[in-house]
Amino acid sequence: MSEYLNTLKQSFSKDSFLASLFFFFVLSSWYTLRPLRNELAVQDIDNISLLLAMVGIGMLFANLIYSWIASRTNLKQLIVFCYLFLASNLVIFINLDFSSSEWVGRSFYVWCNIYSFFVVAIFWVVSINLFRENKAKQYFGFISFGGTLGAAFGSRLSKYIANNFSISSIDGGPEEINISIFAFFTLGLLVAGLLIGLYCINRLKSEKIALGGSAQDAFRHLFNSADVRQLAFYMFLFTSLMTIHWITSAIIFEKAIENSVERVSLFADIELTVSLIAGFTQIFLTSYVVKKVGIKFILFSYGVIFLIVFIIYAFAPLLISAILITILLRVFEYSVNKPSREIVFSHLSKNKRYKSSVLVDTLFARLGDFSGSIFLGLFKGTQIAFSIAPLMAIPFALTISIIGSRISKILKS
């Protein structure tokens, strides 16, 4: 008990609180936009494959630009440039007429996806460079809690905006969403996050010299660094398997609940449950579990969990199964696995921490999403039931456990 209390006490400090507050504003800025992004996807669902392809291409070029900027700036300059650039994009969208062309909305959808990955990835770049190794183990659970609160706040704010700032249609049709208001609130939250992030960097006196290197460094590390390749492959497999779960569970939800209003209500309840459980875990358990169980076991566990999940979907594709599995996977990711991956990143060399971590968390995450959807799409029109199809992904679940075990060796290097 004394060991647990000592670990818990070490996770609380002024630095961890400030970083947690920083993450609160970063994630709240994204979750304010997230429901709007989802609605734009629904409105243009017939072209979703095209939009996802555009996101992938945009992510590729964004990584090259980011890596070029990172080579010529220090940590403080990097966050200022990147976040102010994203903020300037929001100012542009606030002044655009979304009714003038469908491509304005599509552009905003693509930008939202790129924003969601980069605004979070850059936050973690700051964190893994300010808090290295043991500090990362102590703080990342509590820091993640700030993000959980931010996600909950942003979701509630988005709902408030949608209910109170819609635009009445001139022809008497349904009300339209005021996209500019969403962008305005997001802009304010992002700027608040930037100011707190700069305070954290100044307080902890990060290096003031430019990183150096070139725009191709992040991609070059994929070829000459086994550590980066393993992390990239792990992220690719994780997001692929999560997408397979998500599509399978979505089909179960659709079949079990015909009324869309009831489904939305259920999803809201799931979001709340995940936030409550994840928040409790991040405050009271994450640091202790990471210290007691170890990074190797945590990263290894994902494959075992997915193995059990896909077996359950095959033999018990029930509503209660989809609900419990969704909660379990998201709590495990937010509370334990994500902090563990970032701890591993904190052990990498400086150049890799700045550049490869962002490449892994953005491009390879999006490639995994896309590949998971393609994988299940292969079984459309066949005699294989939707609940059986995930069983075909079990070899990939076993692979992620193997890769997870190998990644943990980075901590010893």
C-alpha positions in Angstrom: 0.0 0.0 0.0 2.8 2.4 0.9 4.4 1.7 -2.6 1.1 2.6 -4.3 0.7 5.8 -2.3 4.3 6.8 -3.0 3.8 6.3 -6.7 0.5 8.2 -6.6 2.1 11.1 -4.8 5.0 11.3 -7.3 2.5 11.7 -10.2 1.2 15.0 -8.7 3.4 18.1 -9.1 3.1 21.6 -10.5 4.8 20.5 -13.7 2.4 17.5 -14.2 -0.6 19.8 -13.4 0.5 22.4 -16.0 1.1 19.8 -18.6 -2.3 18.2 -17.8 -3.9 21.7 -18.2 -2.1 22.1 -21.5 -3.5 18.8 -22.7 -7.0 19.8 -21.5 -7.1 22.8 -23.8 -5.5 20.9 -26.7 -8.0 18.1 -26.7 -11.0 20.3 -25.9 -10.1 22.3 -29.0 -10.3 19.2 -31.1 -13.4 17.7 -29.5 -15.2 20.9 -30.1 -14.7 20.3 -33.8 -15.1 16.5 -33.8 -18.9 16.2 -33.9 -18.9 18.8 -36.8 -16.3 16.7 -38.6 -18.4 13.6 -38.2 -21.5 15.5 -39.5 -19.6 16.7 -42.6 -18.7 13.1 -43.2 -22.3 12.0 -43.0 -23.4 14.7 -45.4 -20.9 13.5 -48.0 -20.8 9.8 -47.1 -20.9 8.8 -50.8 -17.5 10.4 -51.3 -15.9 9.3 -48.0 -13.2 7.1 -49.7 -12.1 10.1 -51.8 -12.0 12.3 -48.7 -10.0 9.7 -46.7 -7.5 9.5 -49.6 -7.2 13.3 -49.6 -6.5 13.1 -45.8 -3.8 10.5 -46.4 -2.1 12.7 -49.1 -2.4 15.8 -46.9 -0.9 13.9 -43.9 2.1 12.9 -46.0 2.9 16.4 -47.1 2.1 17.8 -43.6 4.7 15.5 -42.1 7.4 16.7 -44.6 6.6 20.3 -43.9 6.5 19.7 -40.1 9.9 17.8 -40.2 11.4 20.7 -42.2 10.2 23.2 -39.6 11.3 21.1 -36.7 14.8 21.0 -38.2 15.1 24.7 -38.1 13.5 25.6 -34.7 13.8 24.8 -31.0 10.9 23.4 -29.0 9.4 26.8 -28.1 9.6 28.1 -31.7 8.2 24.8 -33.0 5.0 24.9 -30.9 4.5 28.6 -31.6 4.8 28.2 -35.4 2.7 25.0 -35.7 -0.1 26.1 -33.4 -0.3 29.6 -34.8 -0.4 28.2 -38.3 -3.3 26.0 -37.3 -5.0 29.0 -35.7 -4.5 31.0 -38.8 -6.3 28.3 -40.8 -9.2 28.5 -38.4 -9.4 32.3 -39.0 -9.5 31.6 -42.8 -12.3 29.1 -42.4 -14.3 31.5 -40.1 -14.4 33.9 -43.0 -15.4 31.4 -45.7 -18.9 30.9 -47.1 -19.5 27.2 -46.7 -22.7 27.4 -48.7 -20.8 28.7 -51.8 -19.3 25.4 -52.7 -19.4 21.8 -51.5 -15.6 21.7 -51.8 -15.3 24.3 -49.0 -16.9 21.8 -46.6 -14.8 19.0 -48.0 -11.7 21.0 -47.5 -12.7 21.7 -43.9 -13.3 17.9 -43.4 -9.8 17.0 -44.6 -8.3 19.8 -42.6 -10.1 18.7 -39.4 -8.6 15.2 -39.7 -5.1 16.6 -40.2 -5.7 19.0 -37.3 -6.9 16.3 -35.0 -3.7 14.2 -35.4 -1.1 17.1 -35.5 -2.5 19.2 -32.6 -2.3 16.1 -30.3 1.0 14.8 -31.7 2.7 18.1 -31.2 1.5 18.2 -27.6 3.2 14.9 -27.1 6.4 16.1 -28.8 6.5 18.8 -26.1 5.7 16.3 -23.3 8.2 13.6 -24.3 11.0 16.3 -24.6 10.2 18.0 -21.3 9.6 14.8 -19.3 12.1 12.0 -20.0 12.1 8.4 -18.9 11.3 8.2 -15.2 9.4 11.6 -15.2 7.4 10.2 -18.1 6.4 7.1 -16.1 5.4 9.3 -13.2 3.5 12.0 -15.0 1.9 10.7 -18.2 -1.0 9.1 -16.5 -2.1 12.3 -14.8 -1.3 14.3 -17.9 -3.6 12.0 -19.9 -6.3 12.7 -17.4 -6.2 16.4 -18.4 -6.8 15.3 -22.0 -9.8 13.1 -20.9 -11.4 16.1 -19.2 -10.7 18.3 -22.2 -12.4 15.7 -24.5 -15.4 15.7 -22.2 -15.5 19.5 -22.1 -15.1 19.9 -25.8 -17.9 17.4 -26.5 -20.3 19.3 -24.2 -19.3 22.6 -25.7 -19.9 21.3 -29.2 -23.4 20.2 -28.2 -24.1 23.6 -26.7 -22.9 25.3 -29.8 -25.0 23.1 -32.1 -28.2 23.7 -29.9 -27.8 27.5 -29.5 -25.9 28.8 -32.6 -27.6 27.1 -35.5 -28.7 29.2 -38.5 -32.3 29.4 -39.6 -32.9 28.4 -43.2 -34.2 31.2 -45.4 -36.5 28.8 -47.3 -38.1 27.4 -44.2 -36.1 24.2 -44.3 -34.1 22.7 -41.4 -31.7 24.8 -39.5 -28.0 24.7 -40.7 -24.9 24.4 -38.5 -23.0 27.6 -38.0 -19.5 26.2 -38.7 -17.8 29.6 -38.0 -18.9 29.5 -34.4 -17.3 26.1 -33.9 -14.1 27.4 -35.4 -14.2 30.5 -33.2 -14.5 28.5 -30.0 -11.8 26.1 -31.2 -9.5 29.0 -31.9 -9.8 30.3 -28.4 -9.1 27.0 -26.8 -6.1 26.3 -29.0 -4.6 29.7 -28.2 -5.1 29.1 -24.5 -3.3 25.7 -24.9 -0.5 27.4 -26.7 0.0 30.0 -23.9 0.1 27.3 -21.2 2.4 25.1 -23.3 4.9 28.0 -23.7 4.7 28.6 -19.9 5.6 24.9 -19.4 8.5 25.1 -21.8 9.9 28.3 -20.2 9.4 26.9 -16.7 11.3 23.7 -17.5 14.0 25.5 -19.5 14.1 23.4 -22.7 17.0 23.7 -25.1 17.0 26.9 -27.2 19.1 25.7 -30.1 17.5 24.4 -33.3 17.2 20.7 -33.8 18.9 20.5 -37.1 18.7 17.7 -39.7 16.4 17.7 -42.8 12.8 17.4 -43.8 13.4 13.7 -44.7 14.7 12.6 -41.3 11.4 11.1 -40.1 11.1 9.0 -43.2 14.8 8.1 -43.2 14.5 6.8 -39.7 12.0 4.2 -41.0 14.7 2.6 -43.0 17.7 2.9 -40.8 16.1 2.6 -37.3 14.5 -0.7 -36.1 13.0 1.2 -33.1 11.1 3.6 -35.3 10.0 0.8 -37.7 8.6 -1.2 -34.8 6.7 1.7 -33.4 5.3 2.6 -36.8 4.2 -1.0 -37.4 2.7 -1.2 -33.9 0.7 2.0 -34.5 -0.4 0.7 -38.0 -1.6 -2.6 -36.5 -3.3 -1.0 -33.6 -5.4 1.4 -35.6 -6.2 -1.3 -38.2 -7.5 -3.6 -35.5 -9.4 -0.8 -33.8 -11.1 0.1 -37.1 -12.1 -3.6 -37.6 -13.6 -3.5 -34.1 -15.3 -0.2 -34.8 -17.0 -1.3 -38.0 -18.0 -4.6 -36.5 -19.5 -2.9 -33.5 -21.2 -0.3 -35.7 -23.1 -3.1 -37.5 -24.1 -4.6 -34.2 -25.4 -1.2 -33.0 -27.3 -0.7 -36.2 -29.0 -4.1 -36.1 -29.8 -3.9 -32.4 -31.2 -0.4 -32.3 -33.2 0.9 -35.3 -33.9 4.4 -34.0 -31.0 6.8 -34.7 -31.9 9.0 -31.8 -31.6 6.1 -29.4 -28.2 5.1 -31.0 -26.9 8.7 -30.5 -28.1 8.6 -26.9 -26.3 5.3 -26.3 -23.1 6.6 -27.9 -23.3 9.6 -25.6 -23.6 7.3 -22.6 -20.7 5.2 -23.7 -18.6 8.4 -24.1 -19.5 9.5 -20.6 -18.7 6.0 -19.2 -15.3 5.9 -20.9 -14.4 9.4 -19.6 -15.4 8.5 -16.1 -13.5 5.2 -16.0 -10.5 6.5 -17.9 -10.3 9.6 -15.7 -10.3 7.6 -12.5 -7.7 5.2 -13.9 -5.4 7.9 -15.2 -5.4 9.7 -11.8 -5.2 6.7 -9.4 -3.9 3.7 -11.3 -1.9 4.4 -14.5 1.5 5.3 -13.0 1.2 2.4 -10.5 0.3 -0.1 -13.2 3.1 1.1 -15.5 5.6 0.8 -12.7 4.3 -2.6 -11.4 3.3 -4.4 -14.6 5.8 -2.9 -16.9 5.8 -1.4 -20.4 6.5 -4.8 -22.1 3.4 -6.5 -20.6 1.2 -3.5 -21.4 2.3 -3.3 -25.1 2.1 -7.1 -25.4 -1.5 -7.2 -23.9 -3.1 -5.4 -26.9 -2.9 -8.5 -29.1 -4.4 -10.7 -26.4 -7.2 -8.3 -25.8 -8.0 -8.1 -29.6 -7.9 -11.9 -29.8 -10.5 -12.2 -27.1 -12.6 -9.3 -28.6 -12.7 -11.0 -32.1 -13.7 -14.3 -30.6 -16.5 -12.7 -28.7 -17.7 -10.9 -31.9 -17.7 -14.3 -33.7 -19.7 -16.3 -31.1 -21.6 -13.6 -29.2 -22.3 -10.6 -31.5 -24.7 -9.0 -29.0 -25.4 -5.4 -28.1 -24.0 -5.8 -24.6 -20.8 -7.3 -26.1 -20.3 -4.3 -28.4 -20.9 -1.9 -25.5 -18.5 -3.5 -23.1 -15.8 -4.1 -25.7 -16.0 -0.5 -26.9 -15.6 0.7 -23.3 -12.8 -1.7 -22.5 -10.7 -0.9 -25.6 -11.0 2.8 -25.3 -10.2 2.8 -21.5 -7.2 0.6 -22.1 -5.9 2.8 -24.9 -6.5 6.2 -23.1 -5.4 5.1 -19.6 -2.5 2.6 -20.2 -1.4 1.9 -23.7 -1.1 5.5 -25.0 0.9 6.7 -22.0 3.1 3.6 -22.4 3.8 4.3 -26.0 4.7 7.9 -25.2 7.1 6.7 -22.4 8.9 4.6 -25.1 9.1 7.7 -27.3 10.7 9.6 -24.5 13.7 7.1 -24.6 14.4 7.8 -28.3 17.1 10.2 -29.5 16.2 13.9 -29.8 15.8 13.9 -33.6 13.4 10.9 -33.4 11.5 12.4 -30.5 10.8 15.5 -32.5 10.1 14.0 -35.9 9.5 10.2 -35.9 7.0 10.4 -33.1 4.8 12.7 -35.1 5.1 10.6 -38.3 4.0 7.5 -36.3 1.1 9.2 -34.5 -0.2 10.9 -37.7 0.5 9.1 -41.0 0.7 5.6 -39.7 -2.4 6.0 -37.6 -4.3 7.2 -40.7 -2.9 4.3 -42.8 -4.0 1.9 -40.2 -7.6 3.3 -40.2 -7.8 3.1 -44.0 -6.3 -0.5 -44.1 -8.7 -1.8 -41.4 -11.7 -0.6 -43.5 -10.2 -2.1 -46.6 -9.7 -5.4 -44.8 -13.3 -5.8 -43.8 -14.4 -4.5 -47.2 -12.8 -7.6 -48.7 -15.5 -9.8 -47.1 -18.4 -7.8 -48.6 -20.5 -9.9 -51.0 -19.0 -13.2 -49.6 -20.7 -15.8 -47.5 -18.7 -14.9 -44.5 -20.9 -13.3 -41.8 -19.8 -9.9 -40.6 -19.2 -11.2 -37.1 -16.9 -14.0 -38.4 -14.8 -11.7 -40.5 -12.8 -10.3 -37.5 -11.5 -13.8 -36.8 -9.5 -13.5 -40.0 -7.6 -10.6 -38.3 -6.4 -12.8 -35.4 -2.9 -13.3 -36.9 -2.5 -9.5 -36.9 -3.6 -9.4 -33.2 -0.9 -11.9 -32.4 1.6 -9.9 -34.4 1.0 -6.7 -32.5 1.8 -8.6 -29.2 5.1 -9.8 -30.7 6.0 -6.2 -31.9 4.9 -4.8 -28.5 7.4 -7.1 -26.7 10.2 -6.0 -29.0 9.4 -2.3 -28.6 10.0 -2.6 -24.8 13.7 -3.3 -25.5 14.0 0.4 -26.5 13.7 1.2 -22.7 16.9 -0.8 -22.0 19.0 0.7 -24.8 
